[in-house]
């Protein structure tokens, strides 16, 4: 068992996917998103979805509010919190299940479901998983 931290700040990308490595399982402990939107008009909807190795959606989590143009917002996805429907100090919380185990090949996809400015908005994703080797 080990704790793994992932950080991805690739610019001009509001759709990111992370795959559980072969021979491992992940327990998603928390996930944090910073979305910086351009002046392109339209509301963005941040979603975290979990898909299996065949890209079949197993579960998804949406923020309880949308994000307009020209803003910077923080999204906190973690167990044991309530789902907020408004931003407080530019942050919103979204609950995820406790002890959610993802098998090898499963994916965590973080994206703006509207793709309003998918190639221009900047999304930074950081998360922590507890990783177990499969024997």
TIMI-2910 file (N, C-alpha, C, CB; in pm, 1 decimal, decimal comma, always signed):
<rs>
+----------+----------+----------+----------+----------+----------+----------+----------+----------+----------+----------+----------+------+
!      n_x !      n_y !      n_z !     ca_x !     ca_y !     ca_z !      c_x !      c_y !      c_z !     cb_x !     cb_y !     cb_z ! resn !
+----------+----------+----------+----------+----------+----------+----------+----------+----------+----------+----------+----------+------+
!    +84,5 !   -116,8 !     +0,0 !     +0,0 !     +0,0 !     +0,0 !    +89,5 !   +123,7 !     +0,0 !    -96,4 !     -0,5 !   +121,8 !  Unk !
!    +51,2 !   +221,9 !    -81,1 !   +124,2 !   +347,9 !    -82,8 !    +28,4 !   +461,1 !   -118,6 !   +242,5 !   +342,1 !   -183,0 !  Unk !
!    +63,3 !   +579,7 !    -75,1 !    -14,2 !   +698,6 !   -107,1 !    +47,3 !   +760,0 !   -232,7 !    -15,9 !   +801,2 !    +13,0 !  Unk !
!    -35,3 !   +787,4 !   -331,7 !    +11,7 !   +845,9 !   -457,5 !    -57,7 !   +980,1 !   -478,6 !    -15,3 !   +749,9 !   -577,8 !  Unk !
!    +20,4 !  +1080,0 !   -516,7 !    -33,6 !  +1211,4 !   -547,3 !    -15,6 !  +1237,3 !   -696,1 !    +35,3 !  +1322,1 !   -462,3 !  Unk !
!   -117,9 !  +1290,1 !   -758,5 !   -109,9 !  +1324,7 !   -900,0 !   -144,9 !  +1471,5 !   -915,0 !   -204,4 !  +1235,5 !   -986,1 !  Unk !
!    -69,9 !  +1538,0 !  -1003,4 !    -92,0 !  +1679,1 !  -1030,4 !    -79,3 !  +1699,3 !  -1180,7 !     +8,9 !  +1769,7 !   -951,4 !  Unk !
!   -179,8 !  +1761,3 !  -1242,1 !   -176,2 !  +1787,4 !  -1385,6 !   -225,8 !  +1928,6 !  -1409,3 !   -261,8 !  +1683,9 !  -1464,8 !  Unk !
!   -136,7 !  +2013,7 !  -1460,9 !   -171,3 !  +2152,9 !  -1488,2 !   -153,0 !  +2185,9 !  -1635,7 !    -86,5 !  +2246,7 !  -1402,4 !  Unk !
!   -167,3 !  +2087,8 !  -1722,5 !   -154,5 !  +2112,2 !  -1865,4 !   -250,8 !  +2223,4 !  -1906,5 !   -182,1 !  +1982,5 !  -1946,4 !  Unk !
!   -197,6 !  +2326,9 !  -1969,8 !   -279,0 !  +2442,8 !  -2007,6 !   -369,9 !  +2410,6 !  -2125,8 !   -189,2 !  +2561,9 !  -2041,9 !  Unk !
!   -472,7 !  +2492,7 !  -2142,6 !   -564,9 !  +2484,2 !  -2256,1 !   -628,6 !  +2346,7 !  -2268,5 !   -492,4 !  +2518,2 !  -2384,5 !  Unk !
!   -675,8 !  +2295,3 !  -2156,0 !   -734,1 !  +2160,7 !  -2154,0 !   -831,1 !  +2150,0 !  -2036,9 !   -623,2 !  +2051,5 !  -2143,8 !  Unk !
!   -959,8 !  +2132,9 !  -2065,7 !  -1058,4 !  +2116,1 !  -1957,8 !  -1122,0 !  +1977,9 !  -1963,7 !  -1167,5 !  +2224,6 !  -1966,6 !  Unk !
!  -1041,5 !  +1879,3 !  -2004,4 !  -1086,9 !  +1740,0 !  -2009,7 !   -965,0 !  +1651,7 !  -1986,9 !  -1157,3 !  +1706,4 !  -2147,3 !  Unk !
!   -954,8 !  +1591,0 !  -1869,7 !   -836,7 !  +1511,3 !  -1833,4 !   -878,6 !  +1372,9 !  -1785,3 !   -753,9 !  +1582,9 !  -1724,0 !  Unk !
!   -801,1 !  +1272,8 !  -1821,7 !   -829,9 !  +1135,2 !  -1782,3 !   -705,7 !  +1073,3 !  -1719,0 !   -876,9 !  +1051,4 !  -1904,1 !  Unk !
!   -727,6 !  +1000,0 !  -1609,7 !   -620,5 !   +932,5 !  -1536,4 !   -658,6 !   +785,7 !  -1523,3 !   -596,7 !   +997,9 !  -1395,3 !  Unk !
!   -566,2 !   +694,1 !  -1554,5 !   -595,3 !   +550,8 !  -1559,5 !   -521,7 !   +477,2 !  -1448,0 !   -556,3 !   +492,5 !  -1696,5 !  Unk !
!   -592,6 !   +388,5 !  -1380,8 !   -531,3 !   +303,7 !  -1278,5 !   -433,2 !   +209,0 !  -1348,6 !   -640,6 !   +223,3 !  -1197,1 !  Unk !
!   -307,9 !   +206,4 !  -1305,8 !   -207,3 !   +122,3 !  -1371,6 !   -237,4 !    -27,5 !  -1359,3 !    -70,4 !   +151,3 !  -1313,0 !  Unk !
!   -185,4 !   -104,3 !  -1454,1 !   -196,1 !   -250,5 !  -1448,6 !   -134,3 !   -301,8 !  -1319,0 !   -126,9 !   -315,9 !  -1571,4 !  Unk !
!   -195,7 !   -401,4 !  -1260,0 !   -144,0 !   -462,6 !  -1138,4 !   -169,9 !   -382,2 !  -1012,4 !     +1,2 !   -484,4 !  -1152,4 !  Unk !
!   -253,7 !   -277,5 !  -1020,9 !   -281,0 !   -191,3 !   -905,9 !   -431,2 !   -170,9 !   -888,7 !   -210,3 !    -55,6 !   -922,1 !  Unk !
!   -470,0 !   -129,4 !   -769,6 !   -603,4 !    -73,7 !   -744,4 !   -582,7 !    +61,4 !   -678,3 !   -691,9 !   -169,5 !   -654,0 !  Unk !
!   -679,7 !   +150,0 !   -696,9 !   -675,6 !   +280,9 !   -632,9 !   -798,7 !   +299,0 !   -546,8 !   -665,8 !   +393,4 !   -737,5 !  Unk !
!   -777,3 !   +356,8 !   -429,3 !   -888,0 !   +411,2 !   -350,4 !   -874,9 !   +562,7 !   -362,0 !   -884,6 !   +361,6 !   -197,4 !  Unk !
!   -977,1 !   +625,9 !   -420,0 !   -973,9 !   +770,7 !   -437,9 !   -999,8 !   +837,7 !   -303,7 !  -1078,2 !   +816,5 !   -543,8 !  Unk !
!   -899,3 !   +910,0 !   -252,1 !   -909,7 !   +975,2 !   -122,0 !   -968,8 !  +1115,7 !   -134,2 !   -772,6 !   +981,7 !    -55,4 !  Unk !
!   -923,1 !  +1193,4 !   -232,4 !   -977,4 !  +1326,4 !   -259,6 !   -929,2 !  +1372,6 !   -395,8 !   -936,0 !  +1427,7 !   -149,5 !  Unk !
!   -998,8 !  +1471,1 !   -449,0 !   -962,3 !  +1527,9 !   -579,4 !   -994,9 !  +1676,8 !   -576,0 !  -1038,3 !  +1455,5 !   -697,8 !  Unk !
!   -902,8 !  +1758,2 !   -625,7 !   -918,7 !  +1903,7 !   -626,6 !   -900,9 !  +1955,2 !   -769,2 !   -816,6 !  +1971,9 !   -530,1 !  Unk !
!   -991,8 !  +2041,4 !   -811,6 !   -988,5 !  +2099,2 !   -946,3 !   -986,0 !  +2250,9 !   -934,5 !  -1111,0 !  +2052,2 !  -1031,3 !  Unk !
!   -899,1 !  +2313,3 !  -1012,5 !   -903,5 !  +2457,8 !  -1031,8 !   -937,3 !  +2479,4 !  -1178,7 !   -766,4 !  +2528,2 !   -991,2 !  Unk !
!  -1045,5 !  +2550,2 !  -1204,9 !  -1084,8 !  +2580,0 !  -1342,1 !  -1078,1 !  +2730,5 !  -1363,1 !  -1227,5 !  +2525,7 !  -1373,1 !  Unk !
!   -994,3 !  +2771,4 !  -1458,6 !   -980,3 !  +2910,9 !  -1497,5 !  -1044,8 !  +2924,3 !  -1634,6 !   -829,1 !  +2957,2 !  -1499,1 !  Unk !
!  -1154,8 !  +2998,1 !  -1641,2 !  -1230,2 !  +3008,0 !  -1765,9 !  -1192,6 !  +3133,7 !  -1843,3 !  -1380,2 !  +3006,9 !  -1737,6 !  Unk !
!  -1196,9 !  +3120,4 !  -1975,4 !  -1169,8 !  +3232,7 !  -2064,3 !  -1293,2 !  +3321,9 !  -2072,2 !  -1128,8 !  +3183,0 !  -2205,4 !  Unk !
!  -1285,8 !  +3422,4 !  -2156,3 !  -1398,4 !  +3515,2 !  -2175,6 !  -1506,5 !  +3456,2 !  -2266,5 !  -1348,2 !  +3647,2 !  -2234,6 !  Unk !
!  -1484,8 !  +3336,7 !  -2319,0 !  -1586,0 !  +3272,5 !  -2403,5 !  -1714,6 !  +3254,7 !  -2322,7 !  -1535,1 !  +3134,7 !  -2457,6 !  Unk !
!  -1822,0 !  +3310,6 !  -2374,4 !  -1949,8 !  +3309,4 !  -2303,2 !  -2003,9 !  +3167,4 !  -2291,5 !  -2051,9 !  +3399,2 !  -2374,5 !  Unk !
!  -2057,0 !  +3135,3 !  -2174,3 !  -2118,2 !  +3004,9 !  -2150,6 !  -2085,7 !  +2954,1 !  -2012,6 !  -2072,8 !  +2904,7 !  -2254,6 !  Unk !
!  -2176,9 !  +2878,0 !  -1956,2 !  -2157,2 !  +2819,3 !  -1824,3 !  -2090,7 !  +2683,3 !  -1836,7 !  -2290,8 !  +2807,0 !  -1749,9 !  Unk !
!  -1992,0 !  +2660,2 !  -1752,4 !  -1921,6 !  +2532,2 !  -1749,0 !  -1977,5 !  +2447,8 !  -1634,3 !  -1767,5 !  +2553,3 !  -1732,9 !  Unk !
!  -1980,5 !  +2315,3 !  -1655,5 !  -2026,1 !  +2221,1 !  -1552,5 !  -1914,8 !  +2120,1 !  -1528,5 !  -2159,6 !  +2149,0 !  -1595,0 !  Unk !
!  -1854,6 !  +2124,4 !  -1411,0 !  -1744,0 !  +2033,6 !  -1379,0 !  -1800,4 !  +1900,2 !  -1331,2 !  -1650,3 !  +2095,3 !  -1270,9 !  Unk !
!  -1744,2 !  +1793,3 !  -1387,3 !  -1786,8 !  +1657,0 !  -1355,5 !  -1663,5 !  +1569,6 !  -1336,0 !  -1878,4 !  +1599,2 !  -1467,6 !  Unk !
!  -1672,6 !  +1479,5 !  -1239,6 !  -1576,0 !  +1370,8 !  -1224,4 !  -1653,5 !  +1243,0 !  -1251,9 !  -1508,0 !  +1369,5 !  -1079,7 !  Unk !
!  -1605,7 !  +1164,9 !  -1348,6 !  -1671,9 !  +1038,3 !  -1379,2 !  -1571,5 !   +924,7 !  -1366,2 !  -1734,0 !  +1040,7 !  -1521,5 !  Unk !
!  -1623,4 !   +810,2 !  -1326,9 !  -1543,7 !   +688,4 !  -1313,7 !  -1593,5 !   +592,2 !  -1419,6 !  -1554,2 !   +625,8 !  -1168,9 !  Unk !
!  -1501,5 !   +546,7 !  -1505,0 !  -1537,4 !   +449,6 !  -1608,7 !  -1454,5 !   +324,0 !  -1590,5 !  -1516,5 !   +508,7 !  -1750,6 !  Unk !
!  -1508,2 !   +213,6 !  -1640,3 !  -1432,0 !    +89,2 !  -1633,0 !  -1332,2 !    +83,4 !  -1748,7 !  -1526,7 !    -33,9 !  -1635,9 !  Unk !
!  -1261,1 !    -27,4 !  -1761,7 !  -1157,3 !    -40,4 !  -1863,5 !  -1214,1 !    -36,1 !  -2005,3 !  -1081,0 !   -169,4 !  -1842,9 !  Unk !
!  -1344,2 !    -59,6 !  -2020,8 !  -1409,3 !    -51,9 !  -2152,9 !  -1477,8 !    +82,9 !  -2174,6 !  -1512,1 !   -164,9 !  -2168,1 !  Unk !
!  -1448,8 !   +179,5 !  -2089,2 !  -1505,6 !   +315,1 !  -2095,4 !  -1655,4 !   +320,3 !  -2070,5 !  -1476,6 !   +375,8 !  -2229,0 !  Unk !
!  -1707,8 !   +222,9 !  -1997,5 !  -1847,8 !   +226,5 !  -1955,1 !  -1853,8 !   +306,9 !  -1825,8 !  -1907,0 !    +81,0 !  -1935,4 !  Unk !
!  -1938,7 !   +409,4 !  -1823,4 !  -1949,2 !   +491,4 !  -1703,5 !  -2008,7 !   +410,1 !  -1589,5 !  -2034,2 !   +616,5 !  -1730,4 !  Unk !
!  -1942,9 !   +414,0 !  -1474,9 !  -1988,9 !   +343,1 !  -1356,4 !  -2054,0 !   +437,3 !  -1255,7 !  -1873,2 !   +269,9 !  -1291,4 !  Unk !
!  -2000,2 !   +561,1 !  -1244,3 !  -2056,3 !   +660,2 !  -1152,5 !  -2000,5 !   +796,5 !  -1191,6 !  -2022,8 !   +625,6 !  -1002,4 !  Unk !
!  -2078,2 !   +901,9 !  -1162,7 !  -2028,0 !  +1037,0 !  -1188,6 !  -2074,7 !  +1132,0 !  -1080,3 !  -2073,8 !  +1087,0 !  -1326,5 !  Unk !
!  -2001,2 !  +1241,8 !  -1067,9 !  -2025,9 !  +1342,6 !   -964,8 !  -2018,3 !  +1479,3 !  -1030,9 !  -1923,1 !  +1331,0 !   -846,3 !  Unk !
!  -2122,7 !  +1559,1 !  -1017,3 !  -2127,5 !  +1693,7 !  -1073,5 !  -2123,9 !  +1796,4 !   -961,5 !  -2253,6 !  +1712,6 !  -1160,3 !  Unk !
!  -2056,1 !  +1906,3 !   -988,2 !  -2061,7 !  +2017,8 !   -894,4 !  -2204,6 !  +2068,7 !   -888,4 !  -1963,7 !  +2131,5 !   -935,7 !  Unk !
!  -2244,7 !  +2122,2 !   -774,2 !  -2381,4 !  +2169,3 !   -754,9 !  -2409,4 !  +2306,3 !   -812,6 !  -2412,6 !  +2171,1 !   -611,4 !  Unk !
!  -2312,8 !  +2363,4 !   -886,3 !  -2331,2 !  +2492,9 !   -950,4 !  -2243,3 !  +2498,0 !  -1074,7 !  -2297,3 !  +2610,0 !   -852,7 !  Unk !
!  -2279,3 !  +2584,8 !  -1167,7 !  -2199,4 !  +2602,6 !  -1289,2 !  -2104,5 !  +2720,3 !  -1271,7 !  -2290,5 !  +2624,5 !  -1412,5 !  Unk !
!  -2010,9 !  +2730,2 !  -1365,2 !  -1911,0 !  +2836,3 !  -1362,7 !  -1919,7 !  +2916,3 !  -1492,5 !  -1768,2 !  +2778,0 !  -1343,1 !  Unk !
!  -1929,5 !  +3046,1 !  -1480,8 !  -1939,6 !  +3134,0 !  -1597,5 !  -1800,9 !  +3168,8 !  -1652,7 !  -2015,7 !  +3262,6 !  -1560,8 !  Unk !
!  -1800,0 !  +3251,4 !  -1755,7 !  -1676,2 !  +3295,1 !  -1820,6 !  -1594,3 !  +3386,2 !  -1728,6 !  -1708,0 !  +3368,0 !  -1952,2 !  Unk !
!  -1464,6 !  +3390,7 !  -1755,3 !  -1370,8 !  +3484,1 !  -1691,0 !  -1364,0 !  +3470,6 !  -1539,2 !  -1408,8 !  +3624,8 !  -1725,3 !  Unk !
!  -1368,7 !  +3346,7 !  -1489,5 !  -1362,2 !  +3322,8 !  -1345,5 !  -1259,3 !  +3214,9 !  -1313,2 !  -1500,2 !  +3282,5 !  -1291,3 !  Unk !
!  -1213,6 !  +3213,6 !  -1188,5 !  -1131,7 !  +3105,2 !  -1134,8 !  -1207,2 !  +3046,1 !  -1017,3 !   -988,7 !  +3155,1 !  -1092,1 !  Unk !
!  -1232,5 !  +2914,9 !  -1023,0 !  -1307,1 !  +2846,3 !   -917,9 !  -1232,8 !  +2719,4 !   -876,1 !  -1450,5 !  +2812,2 !   -965,7 !  Unk !
!  -1253,4 !  +2681,8 !   -749,3 !  -1196,0 !  +2559,6 !   -693,6 !  -1308,8 !  +2461,6 !   -663,6 !  -1112,7 !  +2589,8 !   -565,0 !  Unk !
!  -1284,4 !  +2334,2 !   -694,0 !  -1381,1 !  +2226,8 !   -670,1 !  -1312,2 !  +2121,1 !   -584,8 !  -1434,6 !  +2165,3 !   -805,3 !  Unk !
!  -1375,2 !  +2084,5 !   -472,8 !  -1319,1 !  +1984,7 !   -382,5 !  -1412,5 !  +1864,0 !   -382,4 !  -1300,2 !  +2042,4 !   -237,5 !  Unk !
!  -1362,2 !  +1749,9 !   -429,4 !  -1437,0 !  +1624,2 !   -430,8 !  -1374,2 !  +1535,5 !   -324,0 !  -1434,5 !  +1554,8 !   -574,1 !  Unk !
!  -1453,7 !  +1502,6 !   -220,2 !  -1400,5 !  +1415,5 !   -115,6 !  -1513,3 !  +1349,6 !    -38,2 !  -1310,1 !  +1494,5 !    -20,4 !  Unk !
!  -1482,4 !  +1237,7 !    +27,5 !  -1583,7 !  +1170,2 !   +109,0 !  -1613,4 !  +1249,2 !   +235,8 !  -1537,7 !  +1028,3 !   +145,1 !  Unk !
!  -1732,3 !  +1226,2 !   +289,8 !  -1765,9 !  +1278,1 !   +420,9 !  -1804,4 !  +1424,3 !   +426,2 !  -1654,2 !  +1257,0 !   +509,5 !  Unk !
!  -1824,9 !  +1485,7 !   +310,7 !  -1869,9 !  +1624,9 !   +309,6 !  -2006,1 !  +1631,5 !   +241,7 !  -1766,8 !  +1717,4 !   +236,9 !  Unk !
!  -2069,7 !  +1743,3 !   +250,0 !  -2199,7 !  +1759,4 !   +186,3 !  -2181,1 !  +1824,3 !    +49,1 !  -2294,8 !  +1844,2 !   +275,2 !  Unk !
!  -2279,5 !  +1811,3 !    -36,5 !  -2274,5 !  +1869,3 !   -170,3 !  -2327,8 !  +2011,1 !   -163,7 !  -2355,7 !  +1784,2 !   -272,0 !  Unk !
!  -2241,0 !  +2105,3 !   -191,9 !  -2281,5 !  +2245,6 !   -192,3 !  -2345,5 !  +2282,4 !   -326,0 !  -2160,6 !  +2336,7 !   -163,8 !  Unk !
!  -2428,9 !  +2384,4 !   -322,9 !  -2494,7 !  +2431,1 !   -445,0 !  -2457,4 !  +2575,1 !   -479,5 !  -2645,4 !  +2419,7 !   -430,3 !  Unk !
!  -2366,9 !  +2633,1 !   -401,3 !  -2314,1 !  +2765,8 !   -431,5 !  -2165,9 !  +2769,3 !   -394,5 !  -2393,5 !  +2876,8 !   -355,1 !  Unk !
!  -2094,4 !  +2858,4 !   -459,1 !  -1953,2 !  +2879,0 !   -429,0 !  -1939,8 !  +2969,6 !   -307,4 !  -1878,8 !  +2939,3 !   -550,5 !  Unk !
!  -1846,1 !  +2936,0 !   -219,9 !  -1810,5 !  +3020,5 !   -106,6 !  -1662,1 !  +3050,3 !   -120,2 !  -1844,1 !  +2951,6 !    +32,1 !  Unk !
!  -1627,7 !  +3177,3 !   -129,3 !  -1487,7 !  +3216,4 !   -151,0 !  -1428,4 !  +3143,2 !   -271,0 !  -1403,6 !  +3187,8 !    -25,2 !  Unk !
!  -1506,2 !  +3132,3 !   -378,0 !  -1463,5 !  +3070,7 !   -505,0 !  -1439,2 !  +2920,5 !   -496,0 !  -1338,1 !  +3137,1 !   -553,3 !  Unk !
!  -1496,2 !  +2853,9 !   -395,0 !  -1479,2 !  +2709,7 !   -380,5 !  -1614,6 !  +2643,9 !   -357,4 !  -1382,5 !  +2677,2 !   -264,4 !  Unk !
!  -1625,8 !  +2520,9 !   -408,0 !  -1746,6 !  +2440,9 !   -387,2 !  -1704,3 !  +2298,6 !   -352,3 !  -1839,0 !  +2442,7 !   -514,2 !  Unk !
!  -1782,3 !  +2233,2 !   -266,7 !  -1752,9 !  +2096,6 !   -224,3 !  -1852,3 !  +1999,1 !   -286,9 !  -1756,3 !  +2085,4 !    -70,6 !  Unk !
!  -1800,8 !  +1881,5 !   -321,9 !  -1883,1 !  +1775,2 !   -379,8 !  -1847,0 !  +1644,3 !   -309,9 !  -1862,0 !  +1764,3 !   -535,6 !  Unk !
!  -1947,1 !  +1574,6 !   -260,4 !  -1924,3 !  +1449,2 !   -190,1 !  -1901,0 !  +1334,1 !   -287,8 !  -2042,4 !  +1417,6 !    -99,0 !  Unk !
!  -1809,0 !  +1244,8 !   -250,8 !  -1787,3 !  +1119,6 !   -324,2 !  -1794,5 !  +1005,5 !   -223,5 !  -1649,0 !  +1119,9 !   -400,6 !  Unk !
!  -1816,9 !   +881,5 !   -269,3 !  -1828,0 !   +769,2 !   -175,7 !  -1698,1 !   +743,4 !    -99,0 !  -1868,5 !   +643,6 !   -250,6 !  Unk !
!  -1713,2 !   +696,3 !    +22,6 !  -1597,8 !   +655,7 !   +102,0 !  -1550,2 !   +519,2 !    +51,9 !  -1633,0 !   +650,8 !   +254,7 !  Unk !
!  -1420,3 !   +498,8 !    +57,8 !  -1360,1 !   +369,5 !    +24,2 !  -1397,7 !   +320,4 !   -115,0 !  -1400,7 !   +266,3 !   +125,9 !  Unk !
!  -1401,8 !   +410,1 !   -211,2 !  -1431,7 !   +373,5 !   -349,6 !  -1304,1 !   +315,4 !   -412,3 !  -1484,2 !   +497,9 !   -431,8 !  Unk !
!  -1306,6 !   +185,4 !   -442,4 !  -1190,1 !   +115,2 !   -497,0 !  -1205,6 !   +103,5 !   -648,1 !  -1173,7 !    -25,8 !   -432,0 !  Unk !
!  -1101,7 !   +145,6 !   -721,2 !  -1101,3 !   +139,1 !   -867,7 !  -1001,0 !    +32,8 !   -912,2 !  -1066,1 !   +278,4 !   -930,4 !  Unk !
!  -1046,0 !    -67,6 !   -987,4 !   -956,7 !   -172,6 !  -1035,4 !   -862,1 !   -122,5 !  -1145,1 !  -1038,2 !   -289,9 !  -1087,3 !  Unk !
!   -761,2 !   -201,6 !  -1174,3 !   -667,5 !   -169,8 !  -1281,9 !   -744,0 !   -145,7 !  -1411,8 !   -563,9 !   -283,7 !  -1300,2 !  Unk !
!   -702,1 !    -43,9 !  -1485,5 !   -763,3 !    -11,6 !  -1613,0 !   -880,7 !    +83,8 !  -1603,8 !   -807,1 !   -135,3 !  -1678,5 !  Unk !
!   -937,0 !   +100,9 !  -1484,8 !  -1046,9 !   +195,9 !  -1469,0 !   -991,0 !   +337,3 !  -1477,2 !  -1121,9 !   +173,5 !  -1334,1 !  Unk !
!  -1078,8 !   +433,1 !  -1506,4 !  -1034,3 !   +569,4 !  -1532,0 !  -1111,4 !   +671,1 !  -1448,9 !  -1048,6 !   +601,8 !  -1678,9 !  Unk !
!  -1040,6 !   +776,9 !  -1413,8 !  -1100,2 !   +895,6 !  -1352,8 !  -1094,7 !  +1004,2 !  -1459,5 !  -1024,6 !   +939,5 !  -1219,0 !  Unk !
!  -1210,6 !  +1052,1 !  -1500,7 !  -1216,2 !  +1159,3 !  -1601,1 !  -1271,0 !  +1284,9 !  -1534,7 !  -1304,6 !  +1118,1 !  -1724,2 !  Unk !
!  -1200,3 !  +1394,8 !  -1551,8 !  -1240,5 !  +1523,2 !  -1496,9 !  -1258,0 !  +1616,9 !  -1615,5 !  -1135,1 !  +1579,0 !  -1392,7 !  Unk !
!  -1377,6 !  +1680,9 !  -1624,1 !  -1401,4 !  +1763,2 !  -1742,7 !  -1512,8 !  +1864,7 !  -1720,4 !  -1435,6 !  +1675,0 !  -1861,6 !  Unk !
!  -1515,1 !  +1960,1 !  -1811,7 !  -1628,8 !  +2049,6 !  -1825,9 !  -1721,8 !  +1979,6 !  -1923,8 !  -1586,4 !  +2195,5 !  -1875,8 !  Unk !
!  -1837,9 !  +1936,9 !  -1877,6 !  -1928,0 !  +1858,8 !  -1963,0 !  -1983,8 !  +1939,6 !  -2078,9 !  -2042,0 !  +1803,9 !  -1881,0 !  Unk !
!  -1981,0 !  +2071,6 !  -2069,6 !  -2032,7 !  +2155,2 !  -2179,0 !  -1927,6 !  +2179,8 !  -2286,2 !  -2082,4 !  +2288,6 !  -2124,5 !  Unk !
!  -1800,0 !  +2158,6 !  -2253,4 !  -1689,2 !  +2183,1 !  -2347,0 !  -1699,5 !  +2322,5 !  -2408,9 !  -1688,0 !  +2076,1 !  -2458,1 !  Unk !
!  -1738,0 !  +2419,8 !  -2330,2 !  -1758,5 !  +2556,7 !  -2379,5 !  -1632,7 !  +2613,4 !  -2443,7 !  -1803,3 !  +2647,6 !  -2265,6 !  Unk !
!  -1520,1 !  +2599,0 !  -2378,4 !  -1392,6 !  +2643,8 !  -2434,4 !  -1287,2 !  +2539,2 !  -2400,8 !  -1351,9 !  +2785,1 !  -2379,1 !  Unk !
!  -1312,9 !  +2416,7 !  -2441,8 !  -1231,7 !  +2301,0 !  -2401,0 !  -1083,8 !  +2315,2 !  -2434,7 !  -1284,9 !  +2176,4 !  -2466,2 !  Unk !
!  -1051,6 !  +2382,6 !  -2543,7 !   -911,9 !  +2397,4 !  -2584,1 !   -852,5 !  +2530,6 !  -2537,7 !   -900,0 !  +2385,5 !  -2735,4 !  Unk !
!   -925,1 !  +2604,3 !  -2453,4 !   -875,4 !  +2733,3 !  -2407,2 !   -881,6 !  +2748,6 !  -2255,3 !   -953,9 !  +2844,1 !  -2472,2 !  Unk !
!   -987,5 !  +2696,2 !  -2191,3 !   -995,3 !  +2701,8 !  -2045,1 !   -879,5 !  +2621,9 !  -1985,9 !  -1132,2 !  +2646,8 !  -1993,8 !  Unk !
!   -833,7 !  +2662,3 !  -1868,2 !   -723,9 !  +2592,4 !  -1801,4 !   -775,9 !  +2519,8 !  -1678,5 !   -611,7 !  +2690,8 !  -1762,2 !  Unk !
!   -752,6 !  +2388,8 !  -1674,4 !   -795,6 !  +2306,4 !  -1562,1 !   -673,2 !  +2241,7 !  -1498,1 !   -897,8 !  +2198,4 !  -1608,0 !  Unk !
!   -660,5 !  +2262,5 !  -1368,1 !   -556,6 !  +2195,6 !  -1290,9 !   -624,9 !  +2092,0 !  -1202,9 !   -472,9 !  +2297,7 !  -1205,3 !  Unk !
!   -573,9 !  +1969,8 !  -1208,1 !   -630,8 !  +1860,7 !  -1129,1 !   -521,6 !  +1803,7 !  -1040,3 !   -692,0 !  +1749,8 !  -1220,5 !  Unk !
!   -552,2 !  +1790,9 !   -912,0 !   -463,8 !  +1719,0 !   -821,0 !   -549,9 !  +1623,9 !   -739,3 !   -383,2 !  +1817,3 !   -728,5 !  Unk !
!   -495,4 !  +1506,7 !   -712,0 !   -570,3 !  +1410,9 !   -631,9 !   -477,1 !  +1316,7 !   -560,0 !   -666,9 !  +1332,4 !   -718,5 !  Unk !
!   -533,6 !  +1251,4 !   -458,8 !   -460,9 !  +1152,5 !   -381,0 !   -534,9 !  +1020,5 !   -387,9 !   -443,5 !  +1198,2 !   -234,6 !  Unk !
!   -460,5 !   +914,1 !   -410,8 !   -517,0 !   +780,3 !   -404,3 !   -430,5 !   +696,4 !   -311,1 !   -526,4 !   +715,7 !   -546,2 !  Unk !
!   -493,9 !   +596,3 !   -252,4 !   -419,0 !   +492,8 !   -181,9 !   -409,6 !   +376,8 !   -279,2 !   -487,8 !   +450,4 !    -44,4 !  Unk !
!   -287,4 !   +342,6 !   -314,4 !   -263,2 !   +243,1 !   -418,4 !   -224,3 !   +109,4 !   -355,9 !   -153,1 !   +291,2 !   -514,9 !  Unk !
!   -284,9 !     +2,2 !   -405,4 !   -252,5 !   -134,5 !   -359,9 !   -206,8 !   -215,6 !   -480,4 !   -376,3 !   -203,1 !   -290,0 !  Unk !
!   -103,7 !   -294,9 !   -459,1 !    -59,5 !   -387,9 !   -562,9 !   -149,6 !   -511,1 !   -560,2 !    +90,3 !   -427,8 !   -542,7 !  Unk !
!   -183,6 !   -560,2 !   -677,6 !   -263,6 !   -681,6 !   -689,3 !   -167,1 !   -799,4 !   -691,2 !   -354,6 !   -679,3 !   -818,1 !  Unk !
!   -191,0 !   -895,0 !   -603,7 !   -101,4 !  -1013,8 !   -597,7 !   -141,5 !  -1117,5 !   -696,4 !   -100,9 !  -1075,2 !   -458,9 !  Unk !
+----------+----------+----------+----------+----------+----------+----------+----------+----------+----------+----------+----------+------+
</rs>
